[in-house]
């Protein structure tokens, strides 16, 4: 028997799911352990082994592979907790990363910031100026060497950086994506001086046009690469010491995994890796349930995440934004706000109740944890409202103190607003539902879709307690909560479900119509690189799937749309068909007939995505059917629960999920207690358990 394990390291908890491919699924949860997150990973693996009745060594010896998602790269960049690095670029172009183009004025900024340009600042400098050095060289737009590389200048620059304590260097030269020779030579020189230097070059990390984004991507990848290398090396050593023989894989932002040894070289690809796990899991579950259009929502201890699946495929993006910088990373498009269970409730200068983005995290945690936290969180409010049982979380293993929760809410929220503790807790609950509903609306509507055409999937430790109400905020009438063993660890299930996905890209701007031979040559070169990368993973694939696409735009416009290109030999007609697809997609995104076709169309960046399909696919076990729809067999009691200030506290049925069976139906309001989470079935809704143990919440038609 071979196991596959997915491990999701969050800011508050580390989740894991084990699947044997034959219908057995085991999940575990343990507190995350910053700054050494590998300890939390080993802790949660111990939890899995205990449930199997095996030692950790026995379980890992029978494990096919571990797929690991980590927030460490993203958190380090967002909080600017990264080491100093060096940056080498073409003479005369160092200040590109400080000027930030006009993009620094609007990327990643809230509407109120955009309306106040005088109050804006470009304070997110990526590199200290004394560590950003220039070298003499020049390649033109066609890849011709205009000015040779001054190698003596390179040596002097590298020695200057080393003398200042720098151990990692990012290299990004003008037009290097057309001719990488100078960047490659700089790396060789750096390693001649000090073989231990970590050197990342833009022609490998981000071979795209546009200097600022390419610089920022290469710099950020260099900032997190050494730390990721050290963390994964230490974790892999611990796993090998406990008899793991299979590979350790790392989730990437594109929805697929890569071998741990390969990840640090392009560390920026792992940014947001945990964010995509839930979307991948939702795709897998959607295939089993026959759902094509899904809003995947994941509320953990720190963040609330939302991703979109349309026609059975996750929505992708070619870029992301971190601290107002554009990052060239192909990714599943996932939106996030700081509104998880540990999100802190506070009152702003105008006397308005706010939730997040700051979190109590694993340490000290919500006030009710009794670890010294004094600020009220969503978890504290849910405890006061009766949603979470007073005996605690994780089946009682995580003890909670309702008196501490009440005190935090009283001093920080209730008294300043002139409310009772109960009304203040209800206000926290309602604000959290409203702001997560706002994010869902933004996620769906801005992608050109109607939320009413989608089913909401809700998971994570705190998501199921809110999903019925934030779904109603956007007009969705159907919610699926993946229960059983995977309710709060569904992102880890997604990691265990993932295949190897690798991508290579290159910019070759040209106006349409394109020369088919030129396009064919570009794709064949990229496909060769992708297949070579797949071979380096050292894994057996049941199949390899290759996808092609070109980022196209109307001439002189900024909005680029990824457009699929058919495989095989290309001709003029296939490329003309692709142009028509681009115009259709552009209209879907920005409005029918919004494109200016008279301006012409340009192809900008070519991309090839290769998927190595692993021979192991997790399968959720089927649940035994109940004798009837009556769920009273799982009823454990009644307690006062408040799901909003208007209704107040009402007697609410409490169910034990482990006693529910397929076909059972329960009427809201109800609370279902699962070993790793709590689910709310709101007023005027009905909950039904399906054959896989999932809970379907539907709004009563009346």
N, C-alpha and C positions, 0 to 999 in steps of 0.2 A: 504494500500500500504506500502510495506517495502523496504527501500533503503539499498544498500551496498555501502560503501565508502572506497576507497583506497587512502591513503595519503603517498606521497613519499617526504621525507625531504632531499633535496640536499644541497650542499654547497652554492649555490647561490639562488635557488628558491625552494619553497615548492609547490608541485603539488597535486591536488586532483581530483578524478573522482568519480561521483555518478551514480549508475545504479539502475533502478527500476525493472529490470528483465523482463520488458515488451516492451523493445525497446527504452526507453528514457535514454540517456547518457548526463550528464552535467559535464563539466570540469572547473577547476579553477586553478589559479596560483597566488602566492603571494611571496614576498621576504622572504628568510629564516632569522631567527632572532637569530643568535648566541649572547651570549652563551645559552640563554633560547629558545630552538627551539620550545617549546610548544606554545609560542606566535604566531609564524608563522603558526603552525597547526591550531590554533583557527582562525587566519586571513583568511586562505584559506577556512575553513569551512563556514565562513561568506560570502565569495564570492559565494560559492555553494548555500547557502540559498537565497542570493539576486537573483540569476538567477531563482530559483524556485518560487520566490515571497512569500517566507515564512520567518518567524523569525528563528534564529538559534535553539531556543528551539523546535519549531514545527518540523523542519527537523530532529533533533537528536532523538526526541521522536518517529519518524517513521522509525528509522534506525535499521536494523537487526543486523549489526555489522560493525565495522571499522577495516580495515586491515592496519597496519602502518609499513612502512619501514623506517629505520633510518640509517644515516651514522655516528651517534655519536660514536658508539663503534669502528668502523674502524678508523675514523679520530683520535680519542684519542690515539689509539695504534700506528698508523703510525707516528703521530707527537710527540709521547711520552709525551702526556699531560694527564698522569694518576697519581693517588695518590700513595704514598709509601705503600707497603704492606709487610706482613711477609711471609716467606717461611720455612716450616718444612719438612725435608727429613731424610732419613736413615743416620746414622753416617758414615762418610767417603765418602759421595757422594754429598756433597753440591756443589762442583766445577763443576759438570756436566753442569750447566747452564751457566757458564763462559767459560769453555773450548769449548763448542758448538760442540764437536766432529769435524770430518773433514767437516761436512755439513756447518759449519759457514764460510768456505772458498769459497763455490760456490752457496749456495741457495740464490735466489733472486738477483744475481749479473749480471750486464751487461757483454757482451763479452769482452769489453775492460778491465773491472776489472779482469776477469778471466785470462787474458793474462798478468796481472801485480800483481802476488802474493805478491811481496815485498811491494807494496803499499796498500795492504789490511790490515784491522784491524778488530778485534772483539770487536767493541766499543759499541755494543747494549746490554749492561748488563741489564737484566730485573729487578733485585732486588739489592738494596744496600747490600753489603756483611755483614754489621752488622745486617741486617734484615733477612739473610738466616742462619737458625740455624739447628743443627743436633740433633736427638734423637736416643737413643739406642733401637734397635729392628732389627729383621731380619726374613724375610719370604723367603723360597727358591722357585725355579722355579716351583715346584709342589704344592705350596700353603701351605707347612708345616711350622709351626712356629719353627724357629731354635733358635732365641733369643727373649724372651718375651719383650713386650713394657715396658720401664721404665717410669711409669706414673709420678713419682716425677720430672723426667727430663722434661717431657712434661709441667707440671705445671710451672716449673721455666722458660722454654722458652717462654710460652705464657705470663707470667707476665712481662718478659723482653721486649717483643714486645709492650705490652700495655703501659708500662712505657715510651716507646719511641714514643708514639703517634700513634701506628698502630691500625687500626680498621677493617682490613680485612686480613685473613691469607689463604694462599694456602698450601695444604698438598699433597705431592706426595712421596710415599715410594716405595722401591724396590719390584717388583713382587706383588704390591697391586691389580693388575687386576686379579690375581689368588686367592687372599684371602684379602678382604678389611677390615678385623676385626680391625687391628691396626689403620687404617685411621679413621674408624668410631668412635673408642674409643677416638682418639685425638680430634675429633670434639665435642664429648660429654664433655670432660674435658674442652675444651675452652669455651663452653657455660655454664658450671658450674661456671667458673671464671667470665665470662661476657656474659650474654645472648644476648647482642646487637652485638657481633662480627659477621662479615660476614666470614664464613668458607666454602671453596670449597675443595673437595677431589677428587683426580685424578681417583679413582675407579668409580666415578659417572660422572665426566666431560669427561674423556678420558681413558676408560679401555682397552688400547692397549699396546702391547709390544713396546719396545724401550724407554729407560729412558729419553733421552734428549727431544724428541718431546712431551712426556707425561707431563714432567715438564713444558715446555714452554706453552703448551696448558692450563694447570691448572692455571699457574701464570697469563697469559693474561686474562683468564676468570674472575679471582679474581680481577684484576685491573679495569675491566670495569663493573663488576657486581653491586657494590654499586651505582655507578653513574646511571646505567640503571634502577635500582630499584627506585631511587629517582625521575628520570625524568618521568618514566612511572606512578609512583604513583601520581605525581603532575598533569600530563596530564589527567589521569583518573579522578581525583578529579574535574578538570575543566569541563570535559565532563559530569560527573554525575550532576554537578551543573546546566548544561544546558540541563538536561532531557534525556541524553542518558541512556537507560536501557539495550541495547544489549551489547555484550562483545567487549572489545578492544583487538584485536589480533596483534601480532608482527610477521613480516616476518622473516624467518630464511634463512641462506645461502643455505639450501637444497631445496629451492623452495616452501616451505609450511610455514604456519603460526602456531603460538602457542599462548595460552592465555597469556596476559600480566603478570599475576601473576606468571606464570611458567618460564618466560623468564630469569629473573636475576639469577636463580639458575644454569643455563647453558648459561651464557651471551655470551660466545664465539660463540654460534650457531647463534647469530644475526649479527656477523661480515659480512659485505657485503650483508646485507639483501636487501638494495635498488638495488644492482647490479643485483639481480636475478629477480626483478619484471618485467623488460622488457622481459626477456627470457620466463617467465611464460605467459605473455601477448602474445608473439609471438607464443607460442604453441597453445594457445586458438584461435588466429586469423588464424593460419595455418590450424587448423581443419576445420574452416568455409570456407577457400579458397582452401582447398585440396592441401596444400603445406607440404611436409614431410621433405625436406632438406632446412634449413633456417640458414642464418647468421644474428643474431639479433644484431643490432648496436644502441647504445644509446649515443648521444652526448648532454650533458647538459651544464650547465654553467662552470663546473669545470673539468669534466672527459669525456673521450670517452671510451665506454665499448663495448665489443664484446663477444657474447656467441653463441654456436653452437647447432643446433637441427638436429638430424640425424634420419631418419625413424620416425619422429613424436615425438621423445623423446629427451629431453635436455641431452647434454653430462655432465656427473657427474665426480667428483673427490673426493677422500677420504681425501685429504689434501690440504692445501693452505700455502702460504709463507707470513709472515709479518716480515719486518725488519730482514731478513736472518734467521728467526726461522721457523721450520716446525710446523704447527698447525694442529692437528687432528680434522678436522671439515668436515663431509660430506657436499659437496656443489655442486651447479651447477657450472660448470667450466666457469668462466667469466674472460676475460682479460681486463685490464684497463691501460690507460695512461692519463696523465694530458694534454688533448688536447680538452677541451670544448670551449664554446664560450668565456669564461673569461680567457682562457690560455694566458699567457703573451708572446709576441714576444720579443726576445733579441738577441744580437750578442755575440758569444763566443770569447775566446781569439784568436782563429784562423781566426776571421772575418767571421764566418759562421752564417747564420740566423737560430735561433732555436725557436721552439714554445713549451711553457710549460717546465716542469710540473707545475711550480708555476702559481697560478691563482689569478686574482683580486678579486674573490669571490663576495659575496653580498655586502660587505663593504671593500673598497670604490667602487668596481665594475670597469668596463671598463672606460676609460677616457671619452667616450661620455656620460656617465651617469651624469656627472657634480657633482659627489660626492667627488671630490678631488683626484681621480685616475689620475696618470700622465703616466702610462706605457701602451703601445699599446697592444691590445688584438685581438683575432680573430673577435670579435664583431665590434671593431673599423674598422678593415680592410673591413669587409663586408658592413659597412655603407658607407665608402669611395668609394667602388666599385659599389654602387648603388643596391646591393642585398637587403639590409634592407632599408625600406622607411625612409626618414628623419623625418617623423611625429612621428616615435618611435615604440616601441614594445607594445604588449598586446593591439592592436587596438588603439594605441596612448596614453594609460594610463601610459606607461613608456617612458617619453620624452627623446630624444637623441639630442646631439649637435655635428653635423658633424665637426664644426670648432675645437672642442677639440680633436676629433679623428684624424684629419689631423695634428694637432700640435704634438700630442704624436708620431705619426708615423714619422713625419718629423725629430724631434729631436733625437729619439732613434734608428730609422732604416734607413730612407732615406738618411740623410746627412752622417752618418758614412759609408754607402755603396756607396755613390755617385749616388743615384737614385732619381727620382722624387717621390713625395708622392704617386702618382697613381701606379707607378711600384713597389714601396715598398709594398703597400697594396696587389697588385696582387701576389707578391712573398710570402707574409704571407699566402694568400689563397691557393696557390699551395703547399707550404711546409706542411700546415695542411692536405691537401688531400693526399699527399704522405706518411706522417708518419702514418696517420690512415689506409691507404692502406697497409702499412707494417705490422701493427698489425693484420689486417684481414688475410693477407697471412700467418703469423705465426700461428694464431688461427686455420686456416683450414688445412694447409699443415702439420703442426706438429702433427695433429690428424689423419693423413693418408688419407686425402681427397683431391679432386680436386675442387678448388673454382668454376669452371665452371659448376659444378653439383648442385650449390646452388642458391637460391634466396635471395637477401639481403633485410632485413626489416630495415627501417631507421626511427628513431623517436628521441624524445628529442627536447629541444628548439632550438638547433643549428644544429642538424644532418641533417634535410631535406635540408638545404642550401648547403650541401657538398656531399650528398649521391650518386648522379649520377656520380660524378667524382671519389670518392674513390672506388666505385664499379667497375668502369672501370680499376682502378689500379690493380685489381686482376683478371680481365678477366670476371667478372660477367656481364651478359647482361640484367638481370631483377632486378628491384628494386620495392619494395612496400613501400609506405609511408602511414601509417595508419592515415588518416586525420579525418575530422569531428571534433568532440569535443575532440578527444583523441590524436591529433598529437604530441603535446609537452609534454603531461602528460600520455604517453602510459605506462610507468613503474607503474604509479598509477593505471591504468586500469588493469595491470597484478596483482597488489596487491589485487584489488577487485575481481579478478578471482581466487585467490588462495584458496586451501583447507587447512585443518590441516594436516601437515606432521611431524611425529615424528620418530626418529630412535634410536635404541640401538645397541651396538656392544660389542664384547669381543674378545680378542686374545686367541687362543688355538692352537699354532703351532704344526703341525704334517705332516709327509710325506704321500703322496698318495701311495697306495689306503687307503682310510679312513674307519674307522669302522662306518657303517651306524647308529648304535645305539648311538654312541658318537655324531655324527653330528646331529641326530634327537633331542637328549637331549639338545644340545647347542641352536638349533633354537627354540625349544619349550620354553626354559627358557627366551630367548629374546622376543619371541612373547607375552608371558605372561606379561612381563614388558611393552611392547608397548601398549597392549590393556588396561592395567591399567592406563597408561599415557593418553590415549585417553579418558577414562572415566573421568579423572580429569579435562578435559577441560570444562565440564559443557555445552556441545553443543549437539544438535541433528544432527546426520549424516544420510544422505540418504543411505549410504553404507560405509563399511570399507574394504579397500584393503591392503593386506599384501604381501610384496615382501621380498625375501631372497637373499643374495649374500655372497660370500666368496672371500676375497682378496687372490689370488694365485700368486705364483712365481715359476720360476725354482730354484732348490735347490742352495742356497748360492748366488743367485743374489739379487739385490736390487729392481728391477722393479716389482711391484705388480699390478695385473690387477683384477678389480672387476668382478666377474663371477657369473651370475645368477644361482640360485638353485631352482628347482621346489618345489611347496608347497606340503603338505600332507606327507604321509609316504615315507621314503627314503629307497632305497636298493642299492646294489653294482652297478647295471646297470645304475641307474640315476646318481650316483656319477661319474661313468666312462664317461657318456655323458657330464657331467659338465667339466671334465678334457679336453675333446675334444673342448668344447666351449672356454675354457681358451686358448688353443693353437691357435685356430682360431683368437681370439681377440688379442693375443700377436703378431701374424703375421701381422694383420691389422695395428697395432700401430707401430711396429718396423721393418717391412719388412718380406715378405714371406720367410719361412724357416730360420728365424733368431733365433728361439728358440733352446735351447740345451736340447732336450728331454731326451738324455741319462743321464743327470744329475738327472733326476727325477723332480717331482713337489711337492711343499709344500703348504698346506693351512695355512694361518697366522691369519686373522681376520674374524670373522663372523659378519654379519650385518643384521638386520631386519628393514625395513622401513614400517611404517603403515600410510596409508592415510585415514583420515576421510573426506569423500566427503560431502561437505555442500550442503543443498538442494536449494541453491540460486546460479544460474549461470548467470553472466552478458551476455547480448546479445546486439550486436551492431545494431542500427536501420538501416533499408534499406533506401537508398536515392531514391527520385523520379527520374524517367527516363526523359532524355531530349527528345525533339521532334526530334532531329537529332544529328549527331556527331559534328555539328558545335558548338564550345564553345564561339563564339563571344559575346553571351549574357552576359558572365561573364567578358568580356574584359573591363578594367577600364581606360586604357591608355597605353602609351609607355614611357619608360625612358632609359637613357643610363646606361648600365650595363656592367661590365667587369668580365669575367669568366676566365681570363688568360692573361698574358702580350702579348702573341703572337697575339691574336685576338684583344686585346684592347677593348675599349668601343664601344658597338654596340647598335642600337635601339632594345629594348627588350619588348615584349608584357607583360603587367602586368594584372593578373587575380584576381578576388575576389572569393575566394573559396566558400563563402556562396551562390554564384549564379551558381555554377557548378552543373551539374546533371549527373546521371548515363549514361554512353555511350558517354559523351563528350570527344573529342580528341583534344589535342593541341600539336603543334610542337615546339621543342626547337630552339633557346633559348627562355625561358619564365620564368617568376617568378610568383608564386601563393602566394598571401598573405592570411594567415589564422589568425584568431584572436590571436593565441598563438605562431605562428612560421611563417617562410618564407621558401618556397620550390623552389628550382632551378631545372628546366628542361633544361639540358645542350644542347649545339649544337649537332646536329646529333642524337637526341633522340626524342622519342614520348611519350607523357603522355596521359593516358587513365583513366577515372574515372569509378570504378566498382560499383556494386549495393549497397555496403556498404559505399561508399564514399571514398574508398581508391584510391590513385593515383598509377598507375603502370607505371614506367618509363622503356622503352625498347630501346635498341640501334638499330638505323635504320640498317637494314640488308645490305643496300648498302654501 
